[in-house]
Amino acid sequence: MALKPLHDRVLVRRVEGDEKTAGGLIIPDSAKEKPAEGVVVACGDGARKDNGELIAMAVKEGDKVLFGKWSGTEVTVDGQELLMMKESDIMGILS
């Protein structure tokens, strides 16, 4: 990966949603909502307290996470569409 996030930022690859509805209808790309879950590709080292002490990240590479619908900034790295967001934009880790 050619991009390493700084501080408490996380690089996430979206997980693509279903192509069909439960009833079997195919959903066209124009009607699909962007998924609000993804896989962590890279993490920064963590935030720092006022005294300089490092606050460790709660997520790590490979974690499947849930984030807000409008979270992050879209970036293209090595031809991949990714999201750069703060760790606080992540709502939870899916198991």
C-alpha positions in Angstrom: 0.0 0.0 0.0 1.4 3.4 -1.0 -0.5 5.3 1.6 -0.1 5.2 5.4 -2.7 7.1 7.4 -1.5 9.5 10.1 -2.6 9.8 13.7 -6.1 8.4 14.3 -7.1 8.0 10.7 -8.1 4.8 9.0 -8.2 3.7 5.3 -11.2 1.5 4.5 -12.3 -0.4 1.4 -16.1 -0.6 1.1 -17.7 -4.0 1.0 -20.1 -4.2 -2.0 -23.8 -4.8 -1.3 -26.1 -7.3 -2.8 -26.9 -7.3 -6.5 -30.4 -8.7 -6.0 -33.3 -8.0 -3.6 -34.7 -10.8 -1.4 -37.4 -11.3 -4.1 -34.9 -11.8 -6.8 -35.0 -8.4 -8.6 -31.7 -7.1 -9.9 -30.7 -3.7 -8.5 -29.1 -1.4 -11.1 -26.0 0.5 -10.1 -27.8 3.8 -10.2 -30.3 2.7 -7.6 -27.8 1.1 -5.2 -26.9 2.8 -1.9 -23.3 2.9 -1.0 -22.6 0.3 1.7 -21.8 1.5 5.2 -19.5 -1.3 6.0 -16.0 -2.1 4.9 -12.6 -3.7 5.6 -9.8 -1.7 7.2 -6.8 -1.6 4.8 -4.4 0.6 6.9 -4.4 2.4 10.2 -2.4 5.3 11.7 -0.5 4.9 15.0 -3.3 6.5 17.1 -4.2 9.9 18.6 -2.1 11.7 21.2 -3.3 13.1 24.5 -2.3 16.7 25.5 0.7 15.3 27.4 1.9 13.5 24.3 0.9 10.0 25.4 -0.3 7.7 22.6 -3.9 6.5 22.5 -3.8 3.1 20.8 -6.2 2.4 17.9 -9.2 0.1 18.6 -9.3 -1.2 15.0 -6.6 -3.0 13.0 -5.9 -4.0 9.4 -8.4 -6.7 8.3 -11.2 -5.7 10.7 -14.7 -5.5 9.1 -16.2 -2.3 10.3 -19.5 -0.4 10.3 -19.4 3.4 9.6 -21.7 6.3 9.0 -23.3 6.8 5.6 -21.5 10.1 5.0 -18.3 9.3 6.8 -14.8 9.7 5.3 -13.3 11.2 2.2 -13.1 9.1 -1.0 -9.5 8.6 -2.2 -8.1 6.5 -5.0 -4.9 4.6 -4.2 -3.3 2.1 -6.7 -6.5 2.2 -8.7 -8.7 1.3 -5.7 -11.6 3.4 -4.4 -11.0 3.8 -0.7 -12.3 5.9 2.2 -10.0 7.9 4.6 -11.8 8.6 7.9 -11.1 9.2 11.6 -11.4 6.3 13.9 -14.2 8.1 15.7 -16.3 7.8 12.5 -16.3 4.0 12.9 -19.3 2.8 14.8 -18.3 -0.7 15.5 -16.4 -3.8 14.5 -18.4 -6.7 12.9 -17.5 -10.2 13.8 
